[in-house]
Amino acid sequence: MAAYWIAHVTIHDPTQYRHYMDLAPAAFQQFNARFLARGGDATTLEGAAFQKHVLIEFSDYQSALACYHSDAYQRARAERASVAEAMITIVDGLQA
């Protein structure tokens, strides 16, 4: 059953955030992630507003968690830590 990584991000330093963007794709490729939405127009109707919204599909919940905890993603995350705020949630998809 598919699982989804839902990320909301506000970038404070776009130049330094580029380091995250250079490193993160390796982790997503390693776990065969598929981007369903990234950026674009968005309207926050409730809760905190973020600049960027990303929806990533994984084959299953364990793969999504493994991607987040992977060395490759944690290196990217370290580059993002001081230059952006992020809220990331991993959620199971619906069973068919």
Jmol script that loads the backbone (N, CA, C; Angstrom):
load data "model"
ATOM      1  N   MET A   1       0.842  -1.174   0.000  1.00  0.00           N
ATOM      2  CA  MET A   1       0.000   0.000   0.000  1.00  0.00           C
ATOM      3  C   MET A   1       0.889   1.240   0.000  1.00  0.00           C
ATOM      4  N   ALA A   2       0.597   2.177  -0.861  1.00  0.00           N
ATOM      5  CA  ALA A   2       1.382   3.403  -0.974  1.00  0.00           C
ATOM      6  C   ALA A   2       1.321   4.208   0.319  1.00  0.00           C
ATOM      7  N   ALA A   3       2.347   5.015   0.516  1.00  0.00           N
ATOM      8  CA  ALA A   3       2.398   5.959   1.626  1.00  0.00           C
ATOM      9  C   ALA A   3       2.869   7.289   1.064  1.00  0.00           C
ATOM     10  N   TYR A   4       2.578   8.350   1.782  1.00  0.00           N
ATOM     11  CA  TYR A   4       2.853   9.693   1.282  1.00  0.00           C
ATOM     12  C   TYR A   4       3.622  10.514   2.303  1.00  0.00           C
ATOM     13  N   TRP A   5       4.568  11.248   1.782  1.00  0.00           N
ATOM     14  CA  TRP A   5       5.367  12.181   2.561  1.00  0.00           C
ATOM     15  C   TRP A   5       4.789  13.547   2.210  1.00  0.00           C
ATOM     16  N   ILE A   6       4.271  14.241   3.213  1.00  0.00           N
ATOM     17  CA  ILE A   6       3.685  15.559   3.019  1.00  0.00           C
ATOM     18  C   ILE A   6       4.597  16.565   3.713  1.00  0.00           C
ATOM     19  N   ALA A   7       5.133  17.494   2.954  1.00  0.00           N
ATOM     20  CA  ALA A   7       6.065  18.476   3.521  1.00  0.00           C
ATOM     21  C   ALA A   7       5.565  19.889   3.242  1.00  0.00           C
ATOM     22  N   HIS A   8       5.690  20.721   4.250  1.00  0.00           N
ATOM     23  CA  HIS A   8       5.379  22.147   4.139  1.00  0.00           C
ATOM     24  C   HIS A   8       6.659  22.871   4.549  1.00  0.00           C
ATOM     25  N   VAL A   9       7.100  23.808   3.740  1.00  0.00           N
ATOM     26  CA  VAL A   9       8.407  24.440   3.963  1.00  0.00           C
ATOM     27  C   VAL A   9       8.312  25.943   3.745  1.00  0.00           C
ATOM     28  N   THR A  10       9.000  26.686   4.604  1.00  0.00           N
ATOM     29  CA  THR A  10       9.229  28.108   4.396  1.00  0.00           C
ATOM     30  C   THR A  10      10.735  28.304   4.366  1.00  0.00           C
ATOM     31  N   ILE A  11      11.217  28.864   3.280  1.00  0.00           N
ATOM     32  CA  ILE A  11      12.653  29.030   3.046  1.00  0.00           C
ATOM     33  C   ILE A  11      13.063  30.452   3.429  1.00  0.00           C
ATOM     34  N   HIS A  12      14.074  30.544   4.311  1.00  0.00           N
ATOM     35  CA  HIS A  12      14.566  31.855   4.760  1.00  0.00           C
ATOM     36  C   HIS A  12      15.801  32.309   3.992  1.00  0.00           C
ATOM     37  N   ASP A  13      16.545  31.368   3.453  1.00  0.00           N
ATOM     38  CA  ASP A  13      17.759  31.691   2.707  1.00  0.00           C
ATOM     39  C   ASP A  13      17.822  30.801   1.461  1.00  0.00           C
ATOM     40  N   PRO A  14      17.256  31.279   0.349  1.00  0.00           N
ATOM     41  CA  PRO A  14      17.202  30.456  -0.860  1.00  0.00           C
ATOM     42  C   PRO A  14      18.571  30.008  -1.373  1.00  0.00           C
ATOM     43  N   THR A  15      19.580  30.833  -1.201  1.00  0.00           N
ATOM     44  CA  THR A  15      20.923  30.471  -1.675  1.00  0.00           C
ATOM     45  C   THR A  15      21.451  29.266  -0.910  1.00  0.00           C
ATOM     46  N   GLN A  16      21.338  29.277   0.395  1.00  0.00           N
ATOM     47  CA  GLN A  16      21.816  28.162   1.207  1.00  0.00           C
ATOM     48  C   GLN A  16      20.902  26.945   1.086  1.00  0.00           C
ATOM     49  N   TYR A  17      19.603  27.171   0.848  1.00  0.00           N
ATOM     50  CA  TYR A  17      18.645  26.070   0.678  1.00  0.00           C
ATOM     51  C   TYR A  17      19.014  25.216  -0.535  1.00  0.00           C
ATOM     52  N   ARG A  18      19.714  25.820  -1.472  1.00  0.00           N
ATOM     53  CA  ARG A  18      20.163  25.113  -2.674  1.00  0.00           C
ATOM     54  C   ARG A  18      20.998  23.887  -2.303  1.00  0.00           C
ATOM     55  N   HIS A  19      21.752  23.972  -1.191  1.00  0.00           N
ATOM     56  CA  HIS A  19      22.556  22.821  -0.745  1.00  0.00           C
ATOM     57  C   HIS A  19      21.642  21.635  -0.417  1.00  0.00           C
ATOM     58  N   TYR A  20      20.513  21.901   0.226  1.00  0.00           N
ATOM     59  CA  TYR A  20      19.526  20.852   0.494  1.00  0.00           C
ATOM     60  C   TYR A  20      19.010  20.272  -0.820  1.00  0.00           C
ATOM     61  N   MET A  21      18.661  21.155  -1.747  1.00  0.00           N
ATOM     62  CA  MET A  21      18.100  20.724  -3.032  1.00  0.00           C
ATOM     63  C   MET A  21      19.109  19.913  -3.855  1.00  0.00           C
ATOM     64  N   ASP A  22      20.379  20.158  -3.643  1.00  0.00           N
ATOM     65  CA  ASP A  22      21.413  19.393  -4.351  1.00  0.00           C
ATOM     66  C   ASP A  22      21.557  17.982  -3.780  1.00  0.00           C
ATOM     67  N   LEU A  23      21.319  17.825  -2.474  1.00  0.00           N
ATOM     68  CA  LEU A  23      21.549  16.538  -1.800  1.00  0.00           C
ATOM     69  C   LEU A  23      20.299  15.658  -1.698  1.00  0.00           C
ATOM     70  N   ALA A  24      19.149  16.235  -1.477  1.00  0.00           N
ATOM     71  CA  ALA A  24      17.932  15.459  -1.200  1.00  0.00           C
ATOM     72  C   ALA A  24      17.527  14.488  -2.310  1.00  0.00           C
ATOM     73  N   PRO A  25      17.679  14.825  -3.584  1.00  0.00           N
ATOM     74  CA  PRO A  25      17.236  13.886  -4.632  1.00  0.00           C
ATOM     75  C   PRO A  25      17.867  12.497  -4.548  1.00  0.00           C
ATOM     76  N   ALA A  26      19.074  12.394  -4.051  1.00  0.00           N
ATOM     77  CA  ALA A  26      19.720  11.070  -3.930  1.00  0.00           C
ATOM     78  C   ALA A  26      18.910  10.155  -3.021  1.00  0.00           C
ATOM     79  N   ALA A  27      18.396  10.687  -1.923  1.00  0.00           N
ATOM     80  CA  ALA A  27      17.589   9.876  -1.003  1.00  0.00           C
ATOM     81  C   ALA A  27      16.277   9.468  -1.661  1.00  0.00           C
ATOM     82  N   PHE A  28      15.627  10.401  -2.329  1.00  0.00           N
ATOM     83  CA  PHE A  28      14.349  10.089  -2.963  1.00  0.00           C
ATOM     84  C   PHE A  28      14.517   9.057  -4.083  1.00  0.00           C
ATOM     85  N   GLN A  29      15.589   9.165  -4.838  1.00  0.00           N
ATOM     86  CA  GLN A  29      15.857   8.185  -5.898  1.00  0.00           C
ATOM     87  C   GLN A  29      16.121   6.807  -5.311  1.00  0.00           C
ATOM     88  N   GLN A  30      16.882   6.772  -4.211  1.00  0.00           N
ATOM     89  CA  GLN A  30      17.217   5.498  -3.556  1.00  0.00           C
ATOM     90  C   GLN A  30      15.964   4.727  -3.158  1.00  0.00           C
ATOM     91  N   PHE A  31      14.900   5.440  -2.789  1.00  0.00           N
ATOM     92  CA  PHE A  31      13.676   4.799  -2.314  1.00  0.00           C
ATOM     93  C   PHE A  31      12.536   4.876  -3.339  1.00  0.00           C
ATOM     94  N   ASN A  32      12.884   5.150  -4.584  1.00  0.00           N
ATOM     95  CA  ASN A  32      11.910   5.168  -5.687  1.00  0.00           C
ATOM     96  C   ASN A  32      10.712   6.072  -5.419  1.00  0.00           C
ATOM     97  N   ALA A  33      10.978   7.217  -4.843  1.00  0.00           N
ATOM     98  CA  ALA A  33       9.908   8.168  -4.545  1.00  0.00           C
ATOM     99  C   ALA A  33       9.419   8.825  -5.826  1.00  0.00           C
ATOM    100  N   ARG A  34       8.142   9.186  -5.809  1.00  0.00           N
ATOM    101  CA  ARG A  34       7.537   9.844  -6.968  1.00  0.00           C
ATOM    102  C   ARG A  34       6.874  11.135  -6.489  1.00  0.00           C
ATOM    103  N   PHE A  35       7.327  12.259  -7.026  1.00  0.00           N
ATOM    104  CA  PHE A  35       6.765  13.552  -6.645  1.00  0.00           C
ATOM    105  C   PHE A  35       5.414  13.744  -7.326  1.00  0.00           C
ATOM    106  N   LEU A  36       4.388  14.015  -6.526  1.00  0.00           N
ATOM    107  CA  LEU A  36       3.041  14.248  -7.043  1.00  0.00           C
ATOM    108  C   LEU A  36       2.704  15.732  -7.081  1.00  0.00           C
ATOM    109  N   ALA A  37       3.277  16.495  -6.162  1.00  0.00           N
ATOM    110  CA  ALA A  37       3.084  17.951  -6.129  1.00  0.00           C
ATOM    111  C   ALA A  37       4.325  18.566  -5.504  1.00  0.00           C
ATOM    112  N   ARG A  38       4.742  19.685  -6.091  1.00  0.00           N
ATOM    113  CA  ARG A  38       5.921  20.374  -5.555  1.00  0.00           C
ATOM    114  C   ARG A  38       5.797  21.849  -5.923  1.00  0.00           C
ATOM    115  N   GLY A  39       5.533  22.662  -4.905  1.00  0.00           N
ATOM    116  CA  GLY A  39       5.419  24.092  -5.166  1.00  0.00           C
ATOM    117  C   GLY A  39       4.113  24.434  -5.848  1.00  0.00           C
ATOM    118  N   GLY A  40       4.146  25.453  -6.672  1.00  0.00           N
ATOM    119  CA  GLY A  40       2.943  25.881  -7.382  1.00  0.00           C
ATOM    120  C   GLY A  40       2.022  26.688  -6.489  1.00  0.00           C
ATOM    121  N   ASP A  41       0.882  27.036  -7.033  1.00  0.00           N
ATOM    122  CA  ASP A  41      -0.095  27.811  -6.280  1.00  0.00           C
ATOM    123  C   ASP A  41      -0.670  26.970  -5.149  1.00  0.00           C
ATOM    124  N   ALA A  42      -0.840  27.590  -3.998  1.00  0.00           N
ATOM    125  CA  ALA A  42      -1.434  26.924  -2.840  1.00  0.00           C
ATOM    126  C   ALA A  42      -2.133  27.968  -1.979  1.00  0.00           C
ATOM    127  N   THR A  43      -3.207  27.563  -1.353  1.00  0.00           N
ATOM    128  CA  THR A  43      -3.944  28.430  -0.438  1.00  0.00           C
ATOM    129  C   THR A  43      -4.067  27.707   0.888  1.00  0.00           C
ATOM    130  N   THR A  44      -3.554  28.316   1.940  1.00  0.00           N
ATOM    131  CA  THR A  44      -3.675  27.743   3.278  1.00  0.00           C
ATOM    132  C   THR A  44      -4.999  28.212   3.868  1.00  0.00           C
ATOM    133  N   LEU A  45      -5.885  27.281   4.153  1.00  0.00           N
ATOM    134  CA  LEU A  45      -7.203  27.624   4.680  1.00  0.00           C
ATOM    135  C   LEU A  45      -7.258  27.552   6.197  1.00  0.00           C
ATOM    136  N   GLU A  46      -6.411  26.704   6.792  1.00  0.00           N
ATOM    137  CA  GLU A  46      -6.342  26.596   8.254  1.00  0.00           C
ATOM    138  C   GLU A  46      -4.907  26.293   8.642  1.00  0.00           C
ATOM    139  N   GLY A  47      -4.511  26.732   9.824  1.00  0.00           N
ATOM    140  CA  GLY A  47      -3.175  26.435  10.321  1.00  0.00           C
ATOM    141  C   GLY A  47      -2.125  27.395   9.787  1.00  0.00           C
ATOM    142  N   ALA A  48      -0.878  27.097  10.140  1.00  0.00           N
ATOM    143  CA  ALA A  48       0.241  27.943   9.750  1.00  0.00           C
ATOM    144  C   ALA A  48       0.448  27.912   8.242  1.00  0.00           C
ATOM    145  N   ALA A  49       0.776  29.053   7.683  1.00  0.00           N
ATOM    146  CA  ALA A  49       1.034  29.144   6.245  1.00  0.00           C
ATOM    147  C   ALA A  49       2.517  28.903   5.977  1.00  0.00           C
ATOM    148  N   PHE A  50       2.802  28.093   4.985  1.00  0.00           N
ATOM    149  CA  PHE A  50       4.163  27.834   4.538  1.00  0.00           C
ATOM    150  C   PHE A  50       4.264  28.270   3.082  1.00  0.00           C
ATOM    151  N   GLN A  51       5.487  28.482   2.597  1.00  0.00           N
ATOM    152  CA  GLN A  51       5.712  28.923   1.218  1.00  0.00           C
ATOM    153  C   GLN A  51       5.592  27.801   0.198  1.00  0.00           C
ATOM    154  N   LYS A  52       6.058  26.634   0.559  1.00  0.00           N
ATOM    155  CA  LYS A  52       6.193  25.537  -0.398  1.00  0.00           C
ATOM    156  C   LYS A  52       5.524  24.291   0.169  1.00  0.00           C
ATOM    157  N   HIS A  53       4.869  23.525  -0.691  1.00  0.00           N
ATOM    158  CA  HIS A  53       4.178  22.311  -0.282  1.00  0.00           C
ATOM    159  C   HIS A  53       4.572  21.193  -1.234  1.00  0.00           C
ATOM    160  N   VAL A  54       4.880  20.024  -0.669  1.00  0.00           N
ATOM    161  CA  VAL A  54       5.377  18.907  -1.470  1.00  0.00           C
ATOM    162  C   VAL A  54       4.640  17.638  -1.068  1.00  0.00           C
ATOM    163  N   LEU A  55       4.225  16.864  -2.059  1.00  0.00           N
ATOM    164  CA  LEU A  55       3.581  15.574  -1.831  1.00  0.00           C
ATOM    165  C   LEU A  55       4.382  14.529  -2.598  1.00  0.00           C
ATOM    166  N   ILE A  56       4.905  13.537  -1.868  1.00  0.00           N
ATOM    167  CA  ILE A  56       5.763  12.516  -2.463  1.00  0.00           C
ATOM    168  C   ILE A  56       5.170  11.146  -2.159  1.00  0.00           C
ATOM    169  N   GLU A  57       5.078  10.309  -3.178  1.00  0.00           N
ATOM    170  CA  GLU A  57       4.532   8.963  -3.022  1.00  0.00           C
ATOM    171  C   GLU A  57       5.662   7.939  -2.915  1.00  0.00           C
ATOM    172  N   PHE A  58       5.491   7.012  -1.977  1.00  0.00           N
ATOM    173  CA  PHE A  58       6.404   5.888  -1.791  1.00  0.00           C
ATOM    174  C   PHE A  58       5.603   4.600  -1.937  1.00  0.00           C
ATOM    175  N   SER A  59       6.276   3.506  -2.198  1.00  0.00           N
ATOM    176  CA  SER A  59       5.571   2.235  -2.384  1.00  0.00           C
ATOM    177  C   SER A  59       4.890   1.761  -1.114  1.00  0.00           C
ATOM    178  N   ASP A  60       5.439   2.134   0.046  1.00  0.00           N
ATOM    179  CA  ASP A  60       4.843   1.727   1.318  1.00  0.00           C
ATOM    180  C   ASP A  60       5.347   2.628   2.440  1.00  0.00           C
ATOM    181  N   TYR A  61       4.714   2.496   3.585  1.00  0.00           N
ATOM    182  CA  TYR A  61       5.013   3.323   4.757  1.00  0.00           C
ATOM    183  C   TYR A  61       6.459   3.153   5.220  1.00  0.00           C
ATOM    184  N   GLN A  62       6.937   1.909   5.256  1.00  0.00           N
ATOM    185  CA  GLN A  62       8.302   1.646   5.719  1.00  0.00           C
ATOM    186  C   GLN A  62       9.341   2.284   4.803  1.00  0.00           C
ATOM    187  N   SER A  63       9.093   2.301   3.509  1.00  0.00           N
ATOM    188  CA  SER A  63      10.027   2.939   2.573  1.00  0.00           C
ATOM    189  C   SER A  63      10.078   4.450   2.803  1.00  0.00           C
ATOM    190  N   ALA A  64       8.932   5.048   3.065  1.00  0.00           N
ATOM    191  CA  ALA A  64       8.887   6.489   3.331  1.00  0.00           C
ATOM    192  C   ALA A  64       9.674   6.822   4.598  1.00  0.00           C
ATOM    193  N   LEU A  65       9.473   6.032   5.645  1.00  0.00           N
ATOM    194  CA  LEU A  65      10.229   6.247   6.892  1.00  0.00           C
ATOM    195  C   LEU A  65      11.718   6.005   6.682  1.00  0.00           C
ATOM    196  N   ALA A  66      12.049   4.950   5.963  1.00  0.00           N
ATOM    197  CA  ALA A  66      13.453   4.619   5.722  1.00  0.00           C
ATOM    198  C   ALA A  66      14.138   5.741   4.936  1.00  0.00           C
ATOM    199  N   CYS A  67      13.433   6.327   3.993  1.00  0.00           N
ATOM    200  CA  CYS A  67      13.990   7.442   3.233  1.00  0.00           C
ATOM    201  C   CYS A  67      14.318   8.600   4.172  1.00  0.00           C
ATOM    202  N   TYR A  68      13.368   8.969   5.016  1.00  0.00           N
ATOM    203  CA  TYR A  68      13.589  10.081   5.939  1.00  0.00           C
ATOM    204  C   TYR A  68      14.791   9.819   6.839  1.00  0.00           C
ATOM    205  N   HIS A  69      14.923   8.613   7.343  1.00  0.00           N
ATOM    206  CA  HIS A  69      15.992   8.283   8.288  1.00  0.00           C
ATOM    207  C   HIS A  69      17.301   7.884   7.606  1.00  0.00           C
ATOM    208  N   SER A  70      17.309   7.827   6.281  1.00  0.00           N
ATOM    209  CA  SER A  70      18.521   7.420   5.561  1.00  0.00           C
ATOM    210  C   SER A  70      19.648   8.438   5.753  1.00  0.00           C
ATOM    211  N   ASP A  71      20.867   7.958   5.630  1.00  0.00           N
ATOM    212  CA  ASP A  71      22.029   8.850   5.721  1.00  0.00           C
ATOM    213  C   ASP A  71      21.954   9.944   4.665  1.00  0.00           C
ATOM    214  N   ALA A  72      21.526   9.570   3.455  1.00  0.00           N
ATOM    215  CA  ALA A  72      21.453  10.544   2.359  1.00  0.00           C
ATOM    216  C   ALA A  72      20.489  11.676   2.705  1.00  0.00           C
ATOM    217  N   TYR A  73      19.308  11.341   3.236  1.00  0.00           N
ATOM    218  CA  TYR A  73      18.353  12.406   3.553  1.00  0.00           C
ATOM    219  C   TYR A  73      18.801  13.201   4.772  1.00  0.00           C
ATOM    220  N   GLN A  74      19.372  12.546   5.743  1.00  0.00           N
ATOM    221  CA  GLN A  74      19.812  13.267   6.938  1.00  0.00           C
ATOM    222  C   GLN A  74      20.926  14.264   6.619  1.00  0.00           C
ATOM    223  N   ARG A  75      21.782  13.956   5.642  1.00  0.00           N
ATOM    224  CA  ARG A  75      22.790  14.928   5.193  1.00  0.00           C
ATOM    225  C   ARG A  75      22.097  16.142   4.572  1.00  0.00           C
ATOM    226  N   ALA A  76      21.090  15.892   3.755  1.00  0.00           N
ATOM    227  CA  ALA A  76      20.344  16.992   3.140  1.00  0.00           C
ATOM    228  C   ALA A  76      19.616  17.807   4.205  1.00  0.00           C
ATOM    229  N   ARG A  77      18.993  17.111   5.127  1.00  0.00           N
ATOM    230  CA  ARG A  77      18.249  17.772   6.203  1.00  0.00           C
ATOM    231  C   ARG A  77      19.142  18.702   7.015  1.00  0.00           C
ATOM    232  N   ALA A  78      20.364  18.282   7.279  1.00  0.00           N
ATOM    233  CA  ALA A  78      21.314  19.107   8.028  1.00  0.00           C
ATOM    234  C   ALA A  78      21.588  20.422   7.293  1.00  0.00           C
ATOM    235  N   GLU A  79      21.611  20.371   5.971  1.00  0.00           N
ATOM    236  CA  GLU A  79      21.827  21.584   5.177  1.00  0.00           C
ATOM    237  C   GLU A  79      20.613  22.511   5.220  1.00  0.00           C
ATOM    238  N   ARG A  80      19.439  21.947   5.419  1.00  0.00           N
ATOM    239  CA  ARG A  80      18.198  22.723   5.447  1.00  0.00           C
ATOM    240  C   ARG A  80      17.927  23.325   6.823  1.00  0.00           C
ATOM    241  N   ALA A  81      18.450  22.696   7.860  1.00  0.00           N
ATOM    242  CA  ALA A  81      18.050  22.991   9.240  1.00  0.00           C
ATOM    243  C   ALA A  81      18.095  24.468   9.615  1.00  0.00           C
ATOM    244  N   SER A  82      19.119  25.175   9.248  1.00  0.00           N
ATOM    245  CA  SER A  82      19.250  26.565   9.699  1.00  0.00           C
ATOM    246  C   SER A  82      18.734  27.589   8.688  1.00  0.00           C
ATOM    247  N   VAL A  83      18.246  27.121   7.540  1.00  0.00           N
ATOM    248  CA  VAL A  83      17.835  28.071   6.506  1.00  0.00           C
ATOM    249  C   VAL A  83      16.368  27.954   6.101  1.00  0.00           C
ATOM    250  N   ALA A  84      15.636  27.006   6.722  1.00  0.00           N
ATOM    251  CA  ALA A  84      14.224  26.825   6.381  1.00  0.00           C
ATOM    252  C   ALA A  84      13.488  26.168   7.545  1.00  0.00           C
ATOM    253  N   GLU A  85      12.194  26.442   7.624  1.00  0.00           N
ATOM    254  CA  GLU A  85      11.314  25.744   8.562  1.00  0.00           C
ATOM    255  C   GLU A  85      10.563  24.694   7.774  1.00  0.00           C
ATOM    256  N   ALA A  86      10.418  23.507   8.363  1.00  0.00           N
ATOM    257  CA  ALA A  86       9.702  22.445   7.655  1.00  0.00           C
ATOM    258  C   ALA A  86       8.791  21.688   8.614  1.00  0.00           C
ATOM    259  N   MET A  87       7.675  21.237   8.078  1.00  0.00           N
ATOM    260  CA  MET A  87       6.789  20.318   8.781  1.00  0.00           C
ATOM    261  C   MET A  87       6.604  19.139   7.833  1.00  0.00           C
ATOM    262  N   ILE A  88       7.008  17.966   8.279  1.00  0.00           N
ATOM    263  CA  ILE A  88       6.948  16.774   7.428  1.00  0.00           C
ATOM    264  C   ILE A  88       6.117  15.711   8.132  1.00  0.00           C
ATOM    265  N   THR A  89       5.170  15.145   7.399  1.00  0.00           N
ATOM    266  CA  THR A  89       4.326  14.077   7.915  1.00  0.00           C
ATOM    267  C   THR A  89       4.347  12.935   6.912  1.00  0.00           C
ATOM    268  N   ILE A  90       4.426  11.716   7.415  1.00  0.00           N
ATOM    269  CA  ILE A  90       4.305  10.534   6.559  1.00  0.00           C
ATOM    270  C   ILE A  90       2.997   9.856   6.917  1.00  0.00           C
ATOM    271  N   VAL A  91       2.209   9.555   5.899  1.00  0.00           N
ATOM    272  CA  VAL A  91       0.889   8.983   6.128  1.00  0.00           C
ATOM    273  C   VAL A  91       0.665   7.791   5.188  1.00  0.00           C
ATOM    274  N   ASP A  92       0.026   6.770   5.712  1.00  0.00           N
ATOM    275  CA  ASP A  92      -0.366   5.601   4.906  1.00  0.00           C
ATOM    276  C   ASP A  92      -1.443   5.987   3.910  1.00  0.00           C
ATOM    277  N   GLY A  93      -1.404   5.392   2.744  1.00  0.00           N
ATOM    278  CA  GLY A  93      -2.458   5.590   1.765  1.00  0.00           C
ATOM    279  C   GLY A  93      -3.648   4.697   2.099  1.00  0.00           C
ATOM    280  N   LEU A  94      -4.666   4.792   1.301  1.00  0.00           N
ATOM    281  CA  LEU A  94      -5.855   3.965   1.494  1.00  0.00           C
ATOM    282  C   LEU A  94      -5.653   2.596   0.883  1.00  0.00           C
ATOM    283  N   GLN A  95      -6.201   1.582   1.519  1.00  0.00           N
ATOM    284  CA  GLN A  95      -6.173   0.243   0.937  1.00  0.00           C
ATOM    285  C   GLN A  95      -7.225   0.170  -0.149  1.00  0.00           C
ATOM    286  N   ALA A  96      -6.875  -0.512  -1.218  1.00  0.00           N
ATOM    287  CA  ALA A  96      -7.824  -0.624  -2.345  1.00  0.00           C
ATOM    288  C   ALA A  96      -8.921  -1.605  -2.012  1.00  0.00           C
TER     289      ALA A  96
END
end "model"
wireframe off; spacefill off
backbone 0.3
color backbone group
